[in-house]
Amino acid sequence: MKNVKNEMKPLDLLLYLVLDPDLCGGAEGMVRTARLAAENGATVVQLRAPNWKKRQWLATARELKSVLEPFGVPLIINDHIDIALAVDADGVHVGQDDMPVADVRRLIGPDKWLGLSVTNAVQMAEVPYELVDYLGIGPVYPTGTKSDAAPVVGVSAFAELVAESRLPVVGIGGIQVGNCLPLVQAGAKGVAVVSAICGQEDPVRATKVLLERLKQVFG
């Protein structure tokens, strides 16, 4: 099934928030953090909760969809295609060990965003570009928010992978205010952050500071 999303308005990857239930303090904290981040400039929100049961995924995804819609911020569901379809989320993000991209695209149809994680040149060479909308490359830096994260890529290798990509790229993994600029300077369209916003005492300020830093490159 051909992906038609790339023929429409592109996904704004500038500040891509990946929610973490532990850092946010559970479902209620995730919804609150997502709302505050969206209200103050986050451009995408992804729900990722690997240890949750389906019922909790479903309830929280519905709440997130509701609070993000007024701001026009897309909701992306990590891995769980059934949850994405149940709540009419805006897209799905999958990793290398998740359901194959061709199957995901067939299930979600041509009108939802589909992101794919890439960590090395071999995986980059195998990307089915006609089916995917964007790539998440990383972990760029050491990260403590994903227990099964791949080996650290590093900024130099990240830049090489970005140069190889025919799709927009977002950097992910250990990204904070102080280390995000090299990634967008290397050609990334944005950064995906977790602890830089989730669990922060003031998520509003954290979002605004990140955006200000990123706009030093994008204007």
C-alpha positions as a printed NumPy array, in Angstrom:
array([[ 0.   ,  0.   ,  0.   ],
       [ 1.492,  3.296, -1.08 ],
       [ 1.914,  5.965,  1.568],
       [ 0.161,  9.196,  0.591],
       [ 1.067, 11.192,  3.7  ],
       [ 4.233, 12.525,  2.086],
       [ 2.042, 14.205, -0.537],
       [ 0.225, 16.137,  2.199],
       [ 1.375, 18.648,  4.798],
       [ 4.643, 17.347,  6.286],
       [ 4.821, 16.277,  9.905],
       [ 6.496, 18.924, 12.061],
       [ 9.17 , 17.004, 13.975],
       [10.84 , 19.988, 15.634],
       [ 9.999, 19.072, 19.226],
       [ 8.775, 15.494, 19.525],
       [ 7.766, 14.537, 23.074],
       [ 7.909, 10.853, 24.016],
       [ 5.917, 10.309, 27.195],
       [ 7.292,  8.18 , 30.015],
       [ 4.834,  6.944, 32.676],
       [ 7.481,  6.633, 35.386],
       [ 8.933, 10.117, 34.921],
       [ 5.499, 11.72 , 34.534],
       [ 3.976,  9.991, 37.541],
       [ 1.505,  7.726, 35.781],
       [-1.287,  8.287, 33.307],
       [-2.606, 11.497, 34.861],
       [ 0.85 , 13.029, 34.828],
       [ 1.39 , 11.984, 31.218],
       [-1.812, 13.666, 30.086],
       [-0.988, 16.819, 32.033],
       [ 2.568, 16.929, 30.68 ],
       [ 1.369, 16.38 , 27.114],
       [-1.204, 19.162, 27.39 ],
       [ 1.272, 21.66 , 28.806],
       [ 3.92 , 20.744, 26.242],
       [ 1.473, 20.991, 23.332],
       [ 0.166, 24.317, 24.597],
       [ 3.706, 25.675, 24.676],
       [ 5.072, 24.458, 21.374],
       [ 5.675, 20.697, 21.295],
       [ 4.9  , 19.558, 17.756],
       [ 4.336, 15.794, 18.21 ],
       [ 3.484, 13.599, 21.208],
       [ 4.14 ,  9.867, 21.367],
       [ 2.601,  7.511, 23.911],
       [ 5.109,  4.888, 25.011],
       [ 4.426,  2.711, 28.054],
       [ 6.03 , -0.714, 27.532],
       [ 4.938, -2.178, 30.875],
       [ 1.273, -1.217, 30.702],
       [-1.713, -3.477, 30.071],
       [-3.887, -2.756, 27.04 ],
       [-6.794, -1.251, 28.987],
       [-4.535,  1.419, 30.462],
       [-3.003,  2.125, 27.052],
       [-6.465,  2.587, 25.598],
       [-7.8  ,  4.894, 28.3  ],
       [-4.713,  7.103, 28.3  ],
       [-4.507,  7.248, 24.509],
       [-8.111,  8.454, 24.392],
       [-7.392, 11.164, 26.929],
       [-4.265, 12.247, 25.079],
       [-6.125, 12.435, 21.78 ],
       [-8.709, 14.665, 23.409],
       [-6.259, 17.089, 25.04 ],
       [-3.969, 17.344, 21.987],
       [-6.624, 17.97 , 19.346],
       [-7.275, 21.634, 20.281],
       [-3.594, 22.379, 19.649],
       [-3.376, 20.455, 16.392],
       [-0.599, 18.272, 17.821],
       [-0.505, 14.722, 16.398],
       [-0.666, 11.722, 18.719],
       [ 1.661,  8.869, 17.76 ],
       [ 1.317,  5.441, 19.376],
       [ 4.454,  3.406, 19.967],
       [ 4.178, -0.11 , 18.55 ],
       [ 0.529, -0.862, 19.465],
       [-1.328, -0.647, 16.157],
       [-4.593, -1.809, 17.728],
       [-4.556,  1.067, 20.221],
       [-3.788,  3.568, 17.452],
       [-6.741,  2.325, 15.425],
       [-9.082,  2.177, 18.411],
       [-8.564,  5.848, 19.312],
       [-7.986,  7.08 , 15.751],
       [-4.486,  8.26 , 16.651],
       [-2.552, 10.196, 14.033],
       [ 0.116,  7.566, 13.567],
       [ 2.31 ,  4.746, 14.799],
       [ 6.021,  4.441, 15.508],
       [ 7.749,  1.067, 15.361],
       [11.215, -0.261, 16.094],
       [13.322, -2.86 , 14.353],
       [11.924, -5.694, 16.484],
       [ 8.281, -4.669, 16.156],
       [ 5.793, -5.617, 13.44 ],
       [ 7.303, -5.171,  9.949],
       [ 6.624, -1.827,  8.32 ],
       [ 4.741, -3.333,  5.369],
       [ 2.261, -4.996,  7.725],
       [ 1.883, -1.864,  9.837],
       [ 1.156,  0.271,  6.78 ],
       [-1.388, -2.245,  5.514],
       [-3.211, -2.151,  8.852],
       [-3.182,  1.599,  9.482],
       [-3.829,  2.599,  5.877],
       [-2.226,  5.354,  3.805],
       [-3.474,  8.346,  5.782],
       [-1.701,  7.918,  9.112],
       [ 1.895,  8.79 ,  9.959],
       [ 4.366,  5.944, 10.281],
       [ 7.772,  6.333, 11.924],
       [10.594,  3.803, 12.071],
       [13.58 ,  3.579, 14.42 ],
       [17.011,  3.149, 12.835],
       [20.314,  2.677, 14.624],
       [22.91 ,  1.805, 11.984],
       [23.801,  1.843,  8.298],
       [22.54 , -1.698,  7.652],
       [19.078, -0.801,  8.921],
       [19.165,  2.471,  6.972],
       [19.862,  0.585,  3.738],
       [16.766, -1.563,  4.326],
       [14.278,  1.247,  5.023],
       [11.153,  0.891,  2.841],
       [11.004,  4.583,  1.98 ],
       [ 7.724,  4.36 ,  0.112],
       [ 5.926,  3.196,  3.271],
       [ 7.471,  5.341,  6.009],
       [ 7.061,  9.054,  6.795],
       [10.001,  9.745,  9.081],
       [12.913,  8.051, 10.82 ],
       [13.943,  8.186, 14.462],
       [17.713,  7.722, 14.651],
       [19.378,  6.879, 17.945],
       [20.084,  6.562, 20.73 ],
       [22.425,  9.434, 19.947],
       [23.535,  9.802, 23.569],
       [23.363,  7.436, 26.567],
       [19.793,  7.141, 27.818],
       [18.209,  5.765, 30.95 ],
       [14.595,  5.923, 29.79 ],
       [14.646,  2.868, 27.498],
       [15.959, -0.324, 29.064],
       [16.344, -2.152, 25.741],
       [17.984,  0.713, 23.86 ],
       [20.492, -0.111, 21.138],
       [24.166,  0.885, 21.485],
       [24.814,  4.63 , 21.45 ],
       [25.173,  6.022, 17.927],
       [27.078,  9.234, 18.696],
       [26.848, 12.572, 16.874],
       [29.31 , 11.736, 14.09 ],
       [27.588,  8.494, 13.054],
       [24.215, 10.2  , 13.497],
       [25.223, 12.847, 10.959],
       [26.306, 10.139,  8.511],
       [22.961,  8.348,  8.852],
       [21.032, 11.596,  8.376],
       [22.982, 12.23 ,  5.173],
       [21.946,  8.787,  3.898],
       [18.247,  9.231,  4.688],
       [15.696, 10.154,  2.046],
       [13.158, 10.91 ,  4.768],
       [12.932, 13.538,  7.538],
       [14.877, 12.475, 10.624],
       [14.356, 13.097, 14.314],
       [17.172, 12.38 , 16.748],
       [16.39 , 10.474, 19.934],
       [18.184,  9.183, 23.007],
       [19.583, 11.182, 25.91 ],
       [18.699, 14.527, 24.329],
       [18.623, 17.587, 26.558],
       [18.775, 21.352, 26.07 ],
       [22.556, 21.331, 26.212],
       [23.17 , 18.697, 23.522],
       [20.32 , 19.087, 21.006],
       [21.866, 21.634, 18.633],
       [24.484, 19.334, 17.027],
       [21.674, 17.085, 15.842],
       [19.679, 19.719, 13.993],
       [22.93 , 21.174, 12.696],
       [23.624, 17.698, 11.259],
       [20.369, 17.842,  9.31 ],
       [17.735, 16.45 , 11.664],
       [14.316, 18.085, 11.398],
       [13.922, 17.934, 15.151],
       [14.607, 16.06 , 18.352],
       [12.623, 13.532, 20.346],
       [12.917, 14.088, 24.085],
       [11.761, 12.243, 27.171],
       [13.346, 13.367, 30.438],
       [14.009, 16.873, 29.087],
       [10.271, 17.494, 29.611],
       [ 8.787, 14.459, 31.413],
       [ 9.352, 14.687, 35.143],
       [10.618, 18.245, 35.017],
       [ 9.409, 20.465, 37.841],
       [ 8.168, 22.988, 35.286],
       [ 7.238, 21.279, 31.977],
       [ 6.124, 24.605, 30.507],
       [ 9.498, 26.219, 31.011],
       [11.301, 23.058, 29.888],
       [ 9.334, 23.055, 26.619],
       [ 9.901, 26.74 , 25.975],
       [13.649, 26.529, 26.653],
       [14.025, 23.582, 24.275],
       [12.12 , 25.389, 21.535],
       [14.187, 28.516, 21.979],
       [17.373, 26.486, 21.61 ],
       [16.15 , 24.622, 18.532],
       [15.039, 27.816, 16.845],
       [18.617, 29.055, 16.975],
       [19.078, 26.793, 13.969],
       [15.627, 26.805, 12.35 ],
       [14.756, 30.417, 13.072]])
